[in-house]
Amino acid sequence: MTATDVPRRLGTRRPPSDRAFRGVVRGGGVLVLAIMSCVGVFLLVRAWQALRVAGLGFLTTQAWEPDSGNFGIAAVLVGTVLIALVAVSVALPLALGTSLYISEYAPTRLRRGLITLVDLMAAVPSVVFGLWGVFYLQGHLTDVARWISTVFAWFPPLSVQGADPSDPLSPVTLYTSSTFVAGLVVAFMITPIMTSIMREVFMQAPVGEREGALALGSTRWGMIRSVVLPYGLGGIVGGTMLGLGRALGETIAIYMIISPVFTVQWHVLQNGANSVSSLIALRYGEASPFGMSALMAAGLALFLLTLAVNFGASSIVARSRSGAHS
Amino acid sequence: MTTTLPPVTTGAVGAPAPPRTVVPRTSVPDPAGAPRRPERRRQLGGTRIGDALALVGSGVAALALTAVVATQLAPLRGVPACVAVATALFLVVYAAVVSLDADAPAVRDRLVMVVVHGLAFVVLATLVFVVVFTLGRGLQALLHANFYTQDMSLAGPLDPLTVGGVGHAIVGSLIQITIALAVTVPLGLATAVFLTEVPGAFARFVRTVVEAMTALPSIVAGLFVYATAILALGIDKSGLAASMAISIMMLPIMIRSADVVLRLVPHTLKEASVGLGAGQWRTVWRVVLPTARSGLMTAIILATARGIGETSPVLLTSGFTASLNVNPLHGPMVSLPLAIFQFVKSPEPTMIARGFGTAAVLMALVVLLFVLARVVGAQDVAARARRTERVDRLMDYLRLAPLTLSRLVRRGDAPDSPTDTTGPGDVTAAPAPTPGEPS
């Protein structure tokens, strides 16, 4: 007689030590999830009070007087984005050039030292760059800012209102504490981390394809353009987005440099700028409970912005060739 | 040139020698009458004198043209304008010079090479300058020993640098980062192990949330702790609150990089361990964590460097004090970044010098952490294997040394015995002395 085949039940009986281990690490995961969601949910709940009062005006108002109900993040959010844009547009060519130099041009003996130097500079605290910006760059940059604003006066964001190019005695303070200075300091702050990421990816470009390009007679730049850059595109985008995220969240260097204004300052070379994080650093001390809620709302908006940038970066990197395995 | 075909074995024992195909020699036409010059080695690398001359010449030409433009043609005023014009002119002149004896792709190659070198030089010079500038401005504070040992409780804004220091900030930074590490290292590593070892929908969700929280601006972490712990729960501004803010900032960074490192552990190693009968816990403890040790240390140390240098979370949570406070539970506790921030707010030159000195101390601390990471990171599996091998060789030597020694002693007894044979197992024996040689 033949019994019908019954699929055997397969299960894993784990020994007690393994069950304890899984329980402990799962507990760690749950705890981290609890902490992180606690931060997010608390931020949302506290911000909600202010957002309910301000309504949609929160996104369009250019003032910060929470206790009289007149507040919004239009000015500070635009300021944040402008500083980050200045920083990234300066840092991108610098980081691209430096990472290509380290991975393609530098002598082999120098390479290890340069990699260490760049990685080390990526860990230099931002307050050090802030010091450099305030005590050195600020004073030496007014000439550059004055020249750019004179030459490119026809381009509105680069013009400076109230400046008279023909007057050599026009006040220098018109050009200090501007979006441009803050953006430049942040640019040098994020250049090392961007360089580090791009260099990592460029060095992973397949040797066979490099040699193939060179064997077909391409120059070094031809090889870079046809092999290294396409391969490292994910790294370039990912590194840039990471730098952008850092630039958006940077507080202390910007706080030390800018003189805060609460209107949208399109003129990047002109005195006066603002950012969400420096607004929080500036106003947290004397904030009433409702003012604190408004600051939370501003922090939440900044968080959502950096979150969008981060997820955009990770999705682009994951789809690229070089980022598929990481 | 002769080509030997592989022998075709026919299976018969004692077959005749395999046939050889002989291809006529490839002969190089020899110009009989041409005089033979001595062969010269072709130069493959290095710089050619023409390239260097083109660079230098273009540089000089660009400077000269800039001078002409500035003095004769257009009103160029100021250093930035001249630098911009000189750079543009240099690129144009250099392209023209190179195009005299090279085609278009080569010209583009050279131009890109010059631009890349220039950009790299600007970045590296600026980064080094930032460090040197900080050290230089802080030097007068750094030279006093009291700067490292005293606190600022007795030093007013007008006091000279011989009074007061940042000892309290160094101690505060170390206490805060120690508490933060005590929280984040076990929690972060456990979570990273959870994400890789217990995969599933829940682990994916946790990973997504952690990745989202890496985007949390550090000031918002500080604001969160300020609003919950300090305003709502009534904990006063203290080292503990600052450590909480630093922990919230460090935790996602550490989990994310540790997760990446753990995922790189080869599956074959884990499978080998499980195949030998080890459970999951034993596999993780004996195989996964030791394999990933250097990467995990790097993750921890990079997160530590981030946590110790960030100002904004401690700005809101730790409070400011000028005196030493070693109790993290009570009273304000200042850390290095916050001390820098407070020092440079003052217009007094001595206070600003103190700020730069503190920045130098902070950078030294970060460099120290990096060196630590390098030292620990170098002790990976290969290094450990090398070290074990060295120790084994030493032990072998020590084990065999008495044998060799006794043999030498015996040889000393009978110096002229030519039939001194070495034992079969003795590999380290000295060569037998020749009869006439004095030993």
Interface residues (C-beta under 8 A of the other chain):
Chain A: R14 P15 S17 D18 A20 F21 R22 V24 V25 R26 G27 G28 G29 L31 V32 L33 I35 M36 S37 V39 G40 F42 L43 R46 P93 L94 A95 L96 G97 T98 L100 Y101 I102 E104 Y105 A106 L114 L117 V118 D119 L120 M121 A123 V124 P125 S126 V127 V128 F129 L131 W132 V134 F135 Y136 D143 V144 R146 W147 I148 V151 F188 T191 P192 T195 S218 T219 R220 W221 G222 I224 G245 L248 G249 T251 I252 M256 V276 S277 I280 A281 Y284 P289 M292 L295 M296 G299 L300 L302 F303 T306 L307 V309 N310 F311 S314 S326
Chain B: G78 V79 P80 A81 A84 P105 A106 R108 D109 V112 M113 V115 V116 H117 G118 L119 A120 V122 V123 L124 T126 L127 V128 V130 V131 F133 T134 R137 P186 L187 G188 A190 T191 V193 F194 L195 E197 V198 F202 A203 F205 V206 V209 V210 E211 A212 M213 T214 A215 L216 P217 S218 I219 V220 A221 L223 F224 Y226 A227 T228 L231 I248 L251 P252 I255 V260 G279 Q280 W281 R282 V284 L302 A305 R306 I308 G309 E310 T311 S312 L315 L316 P337 I340 F341 V344 I352 G355 F356 A359 L362 M363 V366 V367 L369 F370
